[in-house]
C-alpha cells in the first residue's frame, strides 16, 4: 500500500493508503467510452479506492499492520504509464459517509483507538496521447461525480479539509417585523424552501401573532415537514367536497380501516 502522511500542527495527522480497483472492468469500460466520446485524446482510465485515516498520533508498527489488513481487500491493479492526470472524488466535505462510519467502528473494535476516522474516496487516473490540461480534467471530473454528495479534489492526493470540523453556523432571524412578507419571500428563494404564496402568508400571520421574527432553522424545519417526504400535513388536512367540510381527514379514514 502506498501512503502519504500530512501533518497540520495542532490539527490533523492524516494517513493515505491506496486500495483496490473501485469498479469492475465492465463498469470502467463504460465510463471510459462515455469520456472518450467527448475527447478523442483520452486513451485510458483507471479508478482505485483511496483510504484516508485521521489519527490522533503516528501509528505503531503493530497498529499499522492491523490497519493494512483491514483495508486490504480486492485485487491489485496496474497504473497507467502514459501522459496522465489524477483527481480524487471523495464524500462531500463536511459529511460522513456510511462506509466511513462502519470502517471507523471496525477499526476501533480491533483496538485502533488512535483512529479518529477512516474515509474512502476514488482516485481517477486519466491517460491521453498528449498532456491533459486543467480545463479538460475539470470537465472529466464533472462527468464522474455527483455534485450533491461528492467533492472533487484535483491533483490526486488527499486534503486535510476532509477531516476538518466545521463550526455550526449561528442562528439567524428573518426580519419579518421590519421587512414584511417580502423578507420571507427572499428567505424562501435564498434557502430553496419551495414554499407557496399561501404558505408564506400563513407563516407571516403566525409569527406576527406571536410577536417575533422567525429563525432560519425554524423555516428549514417547516420546509422539511412541508416536503413530499412528510405527508402528515396533507393527510391531516380538512376535506371539503362540494363546499361541505367532511368529518374525517384522510388519515382518520386510513386509521378506520385497521
C-alpha positions, -999 to 999 in steps of 0.1 A, spaced: 0 0 0 12 35 -8 10 62 17 12 99 22 13 114 57 1 150 60 6 169 93 -10 202 102 4 214 136 -21 210 164 -48 199 140 -46 169 117 -24 138 112 -37 121 81 -25 88 66 -34 80 30 -34 43 18 -41 31 -17 -67 4 -22 -81 -19 -49 -99 -11 -81 -131 9 -75 -151 -7 -104 -154 -38 -124 -137 -40 -158 -172 -37 -174 -182 -7 -154 -149 11 -160 -151 4 -198 -185 20 -199 -172 51 -181 -142 52 -204 -163 50 -235 -185 79 -223 -155 101 -217 -138 92 -250 -169 102 -268 -162 138 -257 -125 138 -263 -105 116 -287 -73 124 -268 -83 102 -239 -67 68 -242 -72 52 -208 -89 54 -174 -83 37 -141 -101 41 -108 -89 29 -74 -101 34 -39 -80 56 -16 -83 54 21 -78 84 44 -72 79 81 -74 107 106 -51 98 135 -45 112 170 -8 102 167 15 83 144 8 45 143 30 19 160 42 -9 137 16 -34 151 -12 -8 147 -1 -1 111 -2 -39 104 -37 -42 117 -49 -12 97 -34 -25 65 -50 -59 70 -84 -42 75 -80 -22 43 -65 -50 22 -94 -62 0 -99 -67 -37 -74 -74 -65 -42 -54 -72 -42 -31 -102 -16 -16 -126 -12 21 -131 -12 39 -164 22 49 -178 12 74 -205 6 111 -201 -19 112 -173 -36 134 -148 -52 124 -115 -80 136 -93 -99 124 -63 -136 121 -57 -145 120 -20 -177 123 0 -189 159 2 -168 179 26 -185 183 59 -203 150 56 -195 114 69 -203 86 46 -219 53 57 -188 35 47 -167 58 70 -190 51 100 -187 14 96 -150 13 88 -142 36 118 -162 14 142 -145 -18 129 -110 -2 134 -119 8 170 -133 -27 178 -99 -41 165 -81 -20 191 -72 10 169 -84 37 193 -58 60 178 -80 62 147 -104 92 148 -120 84 114 -114 65 82 -129 78 50 -127 64 14 -126 81 -19 -118 72 -55 -87 83 -73 -91 85 -111 -62 84 -135 -69 97 -169 -44 89 -197 -41 106 -231 -19 106 -262 -9 141 -251 -8 162 -219 -43 168 -205 -49 204 -194 -68 215 -163 -99 226 -182 -103 191 -198 -96 174 -164 -123 195 -147 -148 186 -174 -140 149 -170 -143 152 -132 -177 169 -136 -190 138 -155 -177 113 -130 -191 127 -97 -224 137 -81 -223 173 -70 -249 167 -44 -230 141 -24 -193 143 -36 -164 167 -39 -136 167 -64 -100 172 -53 -77 179 -82 -42 165 -81 -49 130 -69 -38 134 -32 -58 138 -1 -67 170 16 -69 178 53 -102 196 46 -117 161 45 -114 158 83 -116 194 93 -146 200 116 -169 228 107 -183 253 132 -221 253 132 -235 285 116 -250 309 141 -288 311 143 -302 339 121 -335 357 123 -356 367 92 -366 404 96 -403 398 92 -412 427 116 -392 452 96 -393 437 61 -428 423 60 -438 393 38 -411 403 13 -384 392 39 -400 357 39 -402 356 2 -365 365 -1 -356 338 25 -377 313 6 -356 319 -25 -323 321 -7 -327 288 12 -346 270 -15 -376 262 7 -401 258 -21 -429 275 -1 -460 286 -19 -475 321 -16 -503 307 7 -477 291 30 -456 323 32 -488 342 42 -496 316 68 -461 318 83 -462 356 82 -496 357 101 -484 331 126 -452 349 135 -469 383 136 -495 369 161 -466 356 183 -448 390 181 -414 378 169 -393 371 138 -388 335 125 -353 319 126 -337 303 96 -337 269 115 -375 272 120 -381 279 84 -359 250 73 -378 227 97 -412 239 84 -400 233 48 -388 198 56 -421 189 72 -438 205 42 -418 185 17 -430 155 -3 -412 133 22 -436 142 50 -473 138 41 -488 143 75 -499 179 67 -517 168 36 -532 137 50 -544 155 81 -559 184 61 -596 192 61 -616 176 33 -641 199 17 -663 183 -10 -688 205 -29 -685 231 -2 -692 206 26 -664 200 52 -661 163 58 -660 149 93 -627 130 89 -594 136 73 -576 112 51 -555 99 80 -587 94 100 -601 73 72 -569 53 69 -569 46 106 -606 35 104 -595 6 81 -575 -11 108 
